[in-house]
Amino acid sequence: MGICLQLEFETTGDEMIDREHAELAKLIDKVRHVSRSDDRDLEVMDILTEMYLYAKAHFFDEEWLMERLGFPEREAHAAMHKTFLTKTHELTDACLAGALDFAALGDFLADWLAQHVVQHDAKIVLFAKAQK
């Protein structure tokens, strides 16, 4: 299965964070691609579970970086991560219940990641650069 869409967003300049964002984008692209298949319920469940676990690990890395840097918006940023994880869990439950809007799912995930990277993660990198 090839990736049918490529999400585009600005990189933060931090190699680890950018690599993890690219992996999250690949998972979102998988959701968008699979949502068009006949067996999409099970496949989307698998991808959402994988994305939830990967996002949780990525958010841990970001939050550790913010802690280490003394980033002043750390708590608010971590709250956004928690909200995303909660929403992803709710989407997984909706998929299990057969009540998931697959088109809206792909759009939500892509929009959230792009906006989060550009509006919030970039602030962490700018702060880190200013500390040097």
C-alpha positions as CSV (number, residue, x, y, z in Angstrom):
1,M,0.0,0.0,0.0
2,G,1.5,3.3,-1.0
3,I,0.9,6.6,0.7
4,C,-1.7,8.5,-1.3
5,L,-1.2,11.9,0.2
6,Q,1.7,13.8,1.6
7,L,1.1,16.3,4.5
8,E,3.2,19.4,4.2
9,F,4.1,21.6,7.1
10,E,7.1,23.6,8.2
11,T,9.9,21.8,9.9
12,T,10.9,22.9,13.4
13,G,14.6,22.6,12.8
14,D,15.0,20.0,15.6
15,E,16.1,16.7,13.9
16,M,14.4,14.4,16.3
17,I,11.1,16.3,16.5
18,D,11.0,16.7,12.7
19,R,11.6,13.0,12.2
20,E,8.8,12.2,14.6
21,H,6.5,14.6,12.9
22,A,7.2,13.0,9.6
23,E,6.4,9.6,11.0
24,L,3.1,11.0,12.4
25,A,2.3,12.5,9.0
26,K,2.9,9.0,7.4
27,L,0.5,7.5,9.8
28,I,-2.1,10.2,9.1
29,D,-1.6,9.6,5.3
30,K,-2.3,5.9,6.0
31,V,-5.6,6.7,7.7
32,R,-6.6,8.9,4.8
33,H,-5.7,6.2,2.3
34,V,-7.3,3.3,4.1
35,S,-10.5,5.2,4.8
36,R,-11.3,4.6,1.2
37,S,-11.0,0.8,1.3
38,D,-13.7,-1.8,1.9
39,D,-12.1,-3.2,5.0
40,R,-11.4,0.2,6.4
41,D,-12.9,-0.3,9.9
42,L,-10.2,-2.8,11.0
43,E,-7.4,-1.2,9.1
44,V,-8.2,2.3,10.5
45,M,-8.5,0.8,14.0
46,D,-5.0,-0.6,13.6
47,I,-3.5,2.6,12.3
48,L,-5.3,4.8,15.0
49,T,-3.9,2.5,17.7
50,E,-0.4,2.7,16.2
51,M,-0.8,6.5,15.9
52,Y,-2.0,6.9,19.4
53,L,1.0,4.9,20.7
54,Y,3.5,6.8,18.5
55,A,2.0,10.2,19.3
56,K,2.2,9.4,23.0
57,A,5.9,8.5,22.7
58,H,6.5,11.6,20.5
59,F,4.7,13.9,23.0
60,F,6.9,12.4,25.8
61,D,10.0,13.4,23.8
62,E,8.7,16.9,23.2
63,E,7.7,17.4,26.8
64,W,11.1,16.2,28.0
65,L,12.7,18.7,25.6
66,M,10.5,21.5,26.9
67,E,11.3,20.5,30.5
68,R,15.0,20.4,29.8
69,L,14.9,23.8,28.1
70,G,12.7,25.4,30.7
71,F,10.2,26.3,28.0
72,P,7.7,28.7,29.7
73,E,4.6,27.4,27.8
74,R,5.4,23.8,28.7
75,E,2.2,23.1,30.6
76,A,-0.2,24.6,28.0
77,H,1.7,22.7,25.3
78,A,1.4,19.4,27.2
79,A,-2.3,20.1,27.7
80,M,-2.7,20.2,23.9
81,H,-1.0,16.9,23.6
82,K,-3.3,15.4,26.2
83,T,-6.3,16.8,24.3
84,F,-5.1,15.2,21.0
85,L,-4.6,11.8,22.7
86,T,-8.1,12.0,24.2
87,K,-9.6,12.9,20.8
88,T,-7.6,10.0,19.1
89,H,-9.0,7.6,21.8
90,E,-12.5,8.9,21.2
91,L,-12.1,8.4,17.4
92,T,-10.9,4.8,18.0
93,D,-14.0,4.2,20.2
94,A,-16.2,5.7,17.4
95,C,-14.6,3.4,14.9
96,L,-15.4,0.4,17.1
97,A,-19.0,1.6,17.4
98,G,-19.2,2.0,13.6
99,A,-19.9,5.7,14.0
100,L,-16.8,7.2,12.5
101,D,-16.8,9.8,9.7
102,F,-13.7,8.6,7.8
103,A,-13.4,11.7,5.6
104,A,-13.6,14.0,8.7
105,L,-11.1,11.8,10.5
106,G,-8.3,12.3,8.0
107,D,-8.9,16.0,7.7
108,F,-8.9,16.4,11.5
109,L,-5.7,14.6,12.0
110,A,-3.9,16.4,9.1
111,D,-5.1,19.8,10.2
112,W,-4.2,19.2,13.8
113,L,-0.7,18.1,13.1
114,A,0.0,20.9,10.6
115,Q,-1.4,23.6,12.9
116,H,0.3,22.2,16.0
117,V,3.7,22.1,14.3
118,V,3.5,25.5,12.8
119,Q,1.9,27.4,15.7
120,H,3.2,25.6,18.7
121,D,6.2,23.3,18.1
122,A,8.0,26.0,16.2
123,K,7.9,28.1,19.4
124,I,9.9,25.4,21.2
125,V,12.7,25.5,18.6
126,L,12.8,29.3,18.6
127,F,13.0,29.3,22.3
128,A,15.8,26.7,22.2
129,K,17.8,28.8,19.6
130,A,17.4,31.9,21.8
131,Q,18.9,30.0,24.8
132,K,22.1,29.3,22.9
